[in-house]
Amino acid sequence: MDPASQTNTVLLLDLPPSALGGIDLLSFTTTPRFKGVKNLPPGLHFVFASSEAGLAVRHGAWFYVSPGSTPQIFIKKWDPATEELVPETEQPEVMRWRANLGSMWKGGLTPYRQTVKSEETAEDDTAVEESTDWTRLTSRIGSTLLSRITGLNTDHWSLSSASSAAEDLEYIPGLDQGNSVKFPEKELQFLPIDLKRTWRIGATGQERTEAALDRTWALGDIIDNHCHGQDTRTRELEVLGELQFAFLMVLTLNNNSCLEQWKRLLGVLLTCQEAVKQRTHLFIELLLILKLQLSHCMDTETGLFDISEEDGGFLRPLLRRFRKGLDDHDGKWKFDVVEAFDELQDFLRDNFGWELDDAFVKRGMLQLEDGEQVEMDVGGLDMDEERGEYAPTIVELTPSQMKELGLDGSRDDSATDGDTGEDEETADLDEMDTRY
């Protein structure tokens, strides 16, 4: 084979029959002839594999293809003893596979592609076009971030479905931590986020209350003290890069710890108010990234993303809260953020039927006391106040609790006949209080 015709290639060797293989947004079931993927474009890529196409533990690795004229070859192999995708580090083996690349070029290597149906030719099921979503989904992921989260390796950054941050590990009494996938060797080093304490140490009273409602301080603490970079902008982008990393590891590896970190990051970012004004560019890019991510959230077969639920899971209330927070401010920066938010809201309305602000009218039938039904338009309802932790709850009181509240229905024996009517009226009111 003419070396001039070679392109950037990743070899995935020794995979078991009918294994699951994947690169970036594409996954497939391998065949015995499959040896890897060729024609890789420059940039970050992520390969992953598992012993079967079901819900087995998946192992993956990030690697970077440098732009340039010299083709690069990355070699990963499946270790049957540990069922893990590992790099080939033995130089004689590396040289042997490089020399034999030509023999497998046509039959053993599949061309790199990230394809989607073309909107212009949607009627033709065979018509596809190249998607640039992977490049946009990884736009803020860099080598510094990958090394911090997964550790520095010789030629790749690896993790698996079982990799976890320390705060997400399930500590089970009596379980041997050394031999359980619940306690993998690799610990993910995420940005530290504690949504239960979003104020500075030593804060008291009103400052704590304000920091709990507006998590601007918590976001600033993460950016200033835990992100890397010479300037503020670089450190801010690391937060978005980790959001992208966490999302993609859920999408490709079904990693639960990454899902929790994705939620934690959104839990901080979407509950900031002052920070939106101070870091406008950060939040505009956040909304654009989130819109793209949500367009892929249904790609995972495990249903880890729950935004298709009627109430939108955890995300819909966060977005509504974020939108309401913008109403307290004015300025050109607000116009830019609202414009990006409206794009996200249009997407969610079209695809999931969500309404994220109060500027809408709900129509329904109301039955009056005489049985007549009338059609009513009700606008400006705060739907979140009637759901989740704010939903009303009916509690059945114990006899002792009713007695303490004076709701046991007993009357004072010393009451006179003239007091009977008043006592009965009071009892009726008490009964009503108990029901409602």
Secondary structure, DSSP 8 states (H G I E B T S, - for coil): --GGG---EEEEES--TT-EEEETTEEEE--TT--EEE---SEEEEEEEESSSSS---EEEEEEE--SSS--EEEEEEETTTTEEEE---HHHHHHHHHTHHHHTTTTEEE---EEE-STTTT-TT-EEE--HHHHHTTT--HHHHHHHH---SS-EEEETT-B-GGG----TT--GGG-TTS-S-B-------TT--S-TT--THHHHHHHH-THHHHHHHHHHHS--SSHHHHHHHHHHHHHHHHHHHHHH--HHHHHHHHHHHHHHTT-SHHHHHTHHHHHHHHHHHHHHHTTGGG-TT----TTSTT-TTHHHHHHHHHHHHTT--SHHHHHHHHHHHHHHHHHHHHH----SS--EEEEEEE-TTS-EEEEEEES--GGGGSGGGS-------HHHHHHTT-S----TT--GGGHHHHHHHHHHHHHHHH-
